[in-house]
């Protein structure tokens, strides 16, 4: 029996909730009331066909990207493939960009409405942002310790900032990871690019061959996984400082290379209470829970 079709509802604070199968988005447009109403209607209309478009090409979307002509037909599918191909020859499939590309597609529908000054789409934690000139900056909270989500960092992204995508990946998220990171949050020029980059940096934060880390073939956990027989992380023991640093070093090499190519603006890489920042992460002051003072945590190592 087929499941329910696309659903939408307005939340008490005025944000719009869109849900269809595995896709769950929270979004908001800002501007005058007519513009907001029209933008939300445009989001609902664009969302209505999104899942069906992806399902129609799902077998190809689960294949690793290769050079040459893209065989995909749908606009969102091709956007996913382009984001993944930017990292060839590293193994990655277009599915690494699925959340970011879906968020971007819905955001574009809202941003096309005259009078919209700001808009955002949060698709399971991966975000696409729109800011008109002169609009107030976004303040995006990022969790730097998944065990203690009350201690976030805050990214300030204004209209003069080039980053319009924020994405998080890691071994503790909904998706499987080849690495051991608790979380990796990336800012990038767009949401699909941020999505793929976060996935690949999280994969790189690892201790290959360490027998204390448990892994299982991805297809044993999810038969339709695009990772196939590749071993994904299922348990990471408490690591000593040297192994923590070694794992984060591997991720930083990958993140720094992406930053140098302009693929990302920066990354926050979290592993067992230690966060390594690389690139230009526009972190704003945040309350220090211990002494209730404001601290500016800009670079180096953060301890949650």
C-alpha atoms as one frame of an Amber mdcrd trajectory, in Angstrom:
protein
   0.000   0.000   0.000   1.363   3.416  -0.903   2.102   5.779   1.949   0.521
   9.218   2.334   1.465  11.846  -0.187   3.145  15.183   0.513   1.919  16.826
   3.716   2.267  20.404   4.911   1.229  22.378   7.982   1.941  25.777   9.488
   3.652  25.593  12.883   2.575  27.876  15.758   5.558  30.189  15.171   4.690
  30.638  11.482   7.254  28.266  10.034   6.108  25.712   7.464   6.570  21.961
   7.946   6.752  19.785   4.815   6.851  15.990   5.007   6.763  13.198   2.444
   8.206   9.751   3.117  11.764  10.215   4.440  11.870  13.946   3.608  11.128
  16.252   6.538  11.662  19.997   6.065  11.139  23.056   8.245  11.229  26.373
   6.411  10.318  30.021   6.575  10.183  32.953   4.194  10.336  36.551   5.429
   9.143  39.813   3.910   5.710  41.380   3.625   2.708  39.190   4.447   1.660
  38.721   0.785   5.209  37.717  -0.183   5.475  35.241   2.680   2.133  33.676
   1.821   3.087  33.367  -1.855   6.544  31.997  -1.019   5.139  29.321   1.275
   2.626  28.351  -1.398   5.492  28.098  -3.904   7.407  25.883  -1.476   4.435
  23.536  -1.091   4.018  23.323  -4.864   7.701  22.600  -5.466   7.836  20.031
  -2.687   4.849  18.138  -4.064   6.873  16.359  -6.767  10.321  16.287  -5.149
  10.311  12.749  -3.765   8.814  11.237  -6.909  11.514  12.940  -9.013  14.246
  11.379  -6.896  12.663   7.924  -6.723  12.397   7.840 -10.518  16.207   7.911
 -10.792  17.149   6.266  -7.510  19.233   3.389  -8.956  21.478   5.833 -10.808
  21.659   8.179  -7.814  23.094   5.317  -5.747  25.976   4.758  -8.182  29.396
   6.344  -7.626  29.987   9.399  -9.781  32.364   9.046 -12.740  33.656  11.471
 -15.387  31.730  11.987 -18.582  28.208  12.980 -19.485  25.701  12.845 -16.639
  22.948  10.309 -17.397  20.519  11.796 -14.880  17.528  13.759 -16.186  15.875
  15.577 -13.282  17.115  19.011 -12.251  17.579  18.050  -8.584  19.240  14.737
  -9.493  21.678  16.513 -11.803  22.385  19.065  -9.082  23.236  16.213  -6.704
  25.555  14.646  -9.253  27.343  17.933  -9.935  28.003  18.469  -6.223  29.394
  14.952  -5.883  31.493  15.144  -9.063  33.385  18.122  -7.680  35.237  15.598
  -5.492  36.067  12.960  -8.121  38.030  10.603  -7.995  37.042  10.192  -4.324
  34.291   7.594  -3.970  30.964   9.337  -3.474  27.473   8.954  -4.887  24.985
  11.733  -5.681  23.000  10.580  -2.632  25.569  12.387  -0.489  23.907  15.615
  -1.673  20.271  14.555  -1.436  19.267  16.578   1.638  21.097  19.708   0.553
  19.817  19.547  -3.019  16.243  19.029  -1.863  16.501  22.006   0.480  17.977
  24.144  -2.288  15.181  23.253  -4.737  12.480  24.355  -2.311  14.445  27.459
  -1.302  14.761  28.539  -4.943  10.993  28.404  -5.324  10.567  30.738  -2.355
  13.399  33.099  -3.303  11.842  33.642  -6.745   8.809  35.349  -5.165   9.098
  39.167  -5.290   9.308  40.779  -1.863  11.012  37.888  -0.063  13.926  39.289
   1.954  15.116  36.153   3.737  14.297  32.463   3.519  15.699  29.232   4.850
  14.994  25.534   4.438  16.174  23.027   7.041  16.064  19.510   5.607  16.956
  17.176   8.459  19.725  19.497   9.646  21.097  20.435   6.226  20.192  24.016
   5.388  19.819  26.229   2.343  19.760  29.992   2.984  18.595  33.028   1.004
  19.396  36.637   1.913  18.468  39.703  -0.095  20.837  42.659   0.044  20.597
  44.489   3.361  18.725  41.684   5.109  19.577  40.829   8.696  22.113  38.016
   9.108  21.106  34.472   9.948  22.279  33.081  13.259  22.576  29.316  12.830
  23.156  27.196  15.920  25.445  24.218  15.436  25.816  21.449  17.994  29.473
  20.810  18.770  28.811  17.923  21.145  25.914  15.592  20.225  25.853  14.253
  23.805  25.332  17.780  25.134  23.270  19.667  22.539  22.662  22.552  24.950
  26.183  23.793  24.212  26.094  25.017  20.594  28.191  27.314  18.549  26.456
  30.074  16.603  27.298  30.864  12.989  26.603  34.389  11.796  25.852  34.423
   8.048  25.025  37.830   6.576  24.223  39.064   3.055  27.869  39.933   2.382
  28.998  36.433   3.345  29.284  34.028   0.368  28.065  30.947   2.214  24.494
  29.802   1.592  24.689  26.149   2.592  25.211  24.550   6.014  25.356  20.788
   6.450  26.285  18.290   9.154  27.368  14.664   8.911  28.946  12.081  11.185
  28.836   8.593  12.633  26.050   9.523  15.055  23.614  10.915  12.516  20.771
   9.294  10.615  23.089   8.243   7.797  25.943   5.781   8.017  29.532   7.024
   7.961  32.827   5.483   6.940  34.554   7.557   9.637  34.313   8.050  13.388
  33.449  11.756  13.753  30.647  12.645  16.130  29.751  15.461  13.756  31.197
  17.630  11.013  29.479  20.903  10.191  30.439  22.634   6.944  29.589  25.991
   5.391  29.748  26.221   1.608  28.501  28.363  -1.279  25.399  26.167  -1.578
  23.560  23.427   0.286  24.342  20.473  -2.039  28.040  21.288  -1.889  27.956
  21.586   1.895  26.144  18.248   2.151  28.730  16.305   0.120  31.671  18.019
   1.798  30.395  17.269   5.304  29.965  13.610   4.353  33.475  13.274   2.937
  35.200  15.096   5.794  33.318  12.935   8.295  34.459   9.845   6.358  38.066
  11.048   6.523  38.086  11.489  10.315  39.120   7.945  11.079  41.693   5.555
  12.493  42.005   2.958   9.741  42.847  -0.506  11.010  42.165   0.295  14.659
  40.707  -2.978  16.002  38.795  -1.248  18.809  36.457   0.480  16.334  33.536
  -1.703  15.289  32.242  -1.614  11.733  29.706  -3.524   9.677  28.980  -3.657
   5.940  26.521  -0.903   5.120  24.215  -3.250   3.241  23.866  -5.456   6.354
  22.373  -2.466   8.179  20.445  -1.019   5.229  20.037  -3.348   2.231  19.535
  -0.451  -0.188  22.493   1.629   1.070  24.486   3.378  -1.636  27.621   2.349
   0.301  27.102  -1.336  -0.532  29.570  -3.619   1.267  31.768  -0.769   2.521
  32.243  -1.001   6.316  30.451   1.728   8.251  31.121   2.667  11.843  28.877
   1.203  14.539  30.935   1.803  17.715  33.848   4.027  18.725  35.496   3.451
  22.131  36.884   6.235  24.280  40.006   7.481  22.531  43.222   8.768  24.073
  44.406  12.274  23.106  46.957  11.007  20.566  44.394   8.963  18.649  41.875
  11.810  18.832  44.397  14.190  17.306  45.411  11.687  14.628  41.814  11.145
  13.522  41.064  14.872  13.433  44.297  15.517  11.520  43.060  13.250   8.738
  39.819  15.199   8.505  41.610  18.530   8.549  43.769  17.558   5.570  40.618
  16.886   3.546  38.822  20.007   4.785  41.834  22.228   4.088  42.054  20.898
   0.527  38.363  21.649  -0.038  38.804  25.143   1.399  41.775  25.812  -0.877
  39.640  24.853  -3.895  36.798  27.134  -2.787  34.408  24.226  -2.331  33.764
  25.133   1.313  34.287  28.080   3.602  35.233  26.070   6.644  34.377  23.164
   8.893  33.856  22.341  12.562  34.905  18.750  13.246  33.781  17.198  16.533
  35.074  14.011  18.134  34.507  13.045  21.763  34.250  16.570  23.133  37.056
  18.097  21.059  36.234  20.320  18.090  38.762  21.280  15.455  37.948  24.369
  13.396  39.400  24.923   9.953  38.806  27.578   7.339  36.735  30.651   8.149
  33.865  29.573  10.378  32.016  32.813  11.320  31.285  31.822  14.900  29.537
  34.442  17.022  29.968  34.901  20.774  28.126  32.278  22.770  27.326  31.898
  26.454  29.823  29.867  28.434  27.692  27.471  30.450  30.294  27.127  33.203
  30.586  30.803  34.229  27.762  32.479  32.272  30.182  34.823  30.491  30.487
  35.431  26.772  33.435  33.797  25.066  34.577  34.038  21.468  35.684  30.611
  20.291  37.158  31.228  16.870  39.878  28.716  16.055  42.059  25.902  17.318
  40.544  23.330  19.633  37.238  23.766  21.402  36.342  21.619  24.357  32.622
  21.102  24.840
